[in-house]
Amino acid sequence: MDKTSNINLSMLFDFYELTMGNGYFQNNMGNEISYFDVFYRSVPDKGGFAIAAGLEQVIDYIKDLHFNEEDIAYLRGRNLFSEGFLEYLANFKFTGDIWAVPEGTPIFPMEPFMTVKAPSIQAQLIETYVLLALNHQSLIATKANRIVRAAKGRAVMEFGSRRAQGITAAVTGARAAYIGGCIGTACAVSDEIYGVPALGTMAHSWVQMFDSEYEAFVAYCKCYPNSATLLVDTYNSLKSGVPNAIRAFNEVLKPLGITKCGIRFDSGDMTYLTVKARKMLDEAGWPECKITVSNSLDERLITELLHQGAAIDNFGVGERLITSSSSPVFGGVYKLCAVEDDDGTIIPKIKISENTAKITNPGFKHTYRFYDKETGMAEADYICLHDETVDDSQPITICDPEARWKKKTYDNYVAKELLVPIFQNGELVYEMPTLKEIQAYCKEQVDTLWPEVKRFDNPHNYYVDLSEKLMALKDKMLNESSGKDS
């Protein structure tokens, strides 16, 4: 029996969130308003950008936040928590505000792609699940997008369910891969739950179950004449597999007037095999037969195959996509950036570290993206404090935050706020788009990035600048901290 199937996800938190929550409660800090930013520090695979995903799962989680009698009994049994805190949890309801970028948005290091404003206990307790959902799906959507771009218009299918690191990783991973641009998945339940098109034909075992490869192919074509894709590498790809596929197509499909079909290779020298197979299929009168390849593919192998002239129409990508094996951690973090005092004044907070990459940007913020009016291309992102606005009728100068002498002035641009309201006072105010709409939005937004930003190796450094007011606040807080330490 799978004991995880009945988990109350509200209990999916790091234990320190409970101990801190209880501490806030006992120190009369539970209702103090706090602000947390979700951001990440470095792009997976040393790429130029990432893709935000997982918001729908965060929404579902927030809507269902509750603690049942069994949860309270478990917590009481730990003998750590006050009865007042346990009563608070028994009547728990999220009442805060959340802003986030829409799923499918390209995002860059250090910029918030979700901000939570809520009473301190509430904001603290949701940290783990929020990060879990956003980190995993953003990682897989980013990897999928890299692979899809490497395929240069050829279809990519996600084939990784059996190699995924757990049930949820397979199911929501397929969803994230679709956002990144895959046309479908081998995971049937992802189709049932999320509408990710389920795809698949046969395994080698189908061929082995019959007395001959030819009989196996004929039987399959008879079962699925309108979607026959035959796996041709069970025995000998070019000597038996492709010839037997052609025989089956001629015997079963041709009399029906069907010309669309396919073959798949799952092993061997893909460039050599696909070029030879393409020639054999064309000479046999099957120019519309598509060639699909699978077997431990990723964006770099796909790029190399196409560079070598492989005759491939579709890719099935499994373990290296669903686990993002070359860069398996997204690294999103959830950091306090501000609190409110009793009269509603927002007090900025900063985390300081000897590792400069871990120094946070203080204050309640929002982020703009600048698009060139003539080309429609994204030029830079701009993080500013909540009481600042950008007048895109006026020129603005952007700096490279790591080398502030590198500057560029924009005077013909449109400024768009990236984060949109999701929850207000605990109520959902965001209309969730369909998964297909999210995928289309992702492609549209990635297309606004310059090719230099989309390079797999040594991508151009896309500017994410801080406003002068935010930079001055950060410098002031760093200087004040330095003075306290001396």
Secondary structure, 3 states (H helix, E strand, C coil): CCCCCCCCHHHCCCHHHHHHHHHHHHCCCCCCEEEEEEEECCCHHHCCCEECCCHHHHHHHHHCCCCCHHHHHHHHHCCCCCHHHHHHHHCCCCCCEEEECCCCCEECCCCCCEEEEEEHHHHHHCHHHHHHHHHHHHHHHHHHHHHHHHCCCCEEEECCHHHCCCHHHHHHHHHHHHHHCCCEECCHHHHHHHCCCECCCCCHHHHHHCCCHHHHHHHHHHHCCCCCEEECCCCCHHHHHHHHHHHHHHHHHHHHCCCCCEEEECCCCHHHHHHHHHHHHHHCCCCCCEEEECCCCCHHHHHHHHHCCCCCCEEEECHHHHCCCCCCCCCEEEEEEEEECCCCCEEECCCCCCCHHHCCCCCCEEEEEEEECCCCCEEEEEEEECCCCCCCCCCEEEEECCEEEEEEEECCEEEEECCEEEEECCEECCCCCCHHHHHHHHHHHHCCCCHHHHCCCCCCCCCEEECHHHHHHHHHHHHHHHHHHC
